[in-house]
């Protein structure tokens, strides 16, 4: 067992379980590892959505003013020659 890992019991529908098994194919990785990695990926996506929402709310509270970033445009390297 992995260090710091707590076994839990989950209920999963047969269709999803078949899809997991199909995705695993003949790999040595088991269902638990697949589900752990899937949950981690989902949690990362949720965190990104939270950060995007936080950024959006910040711009709603303090919108960008016309010309606010003009001084930085000449400093940007946008791959133009």
Secondary structure, DSSP 8 states (H G I E B T S, - for coil): --TT---------HHHHHHHHHHHTT-S--HHHHHHHHHHHHHHHHHHHHHHHHHHHHHHHS---TTTTHHHHTT---S--
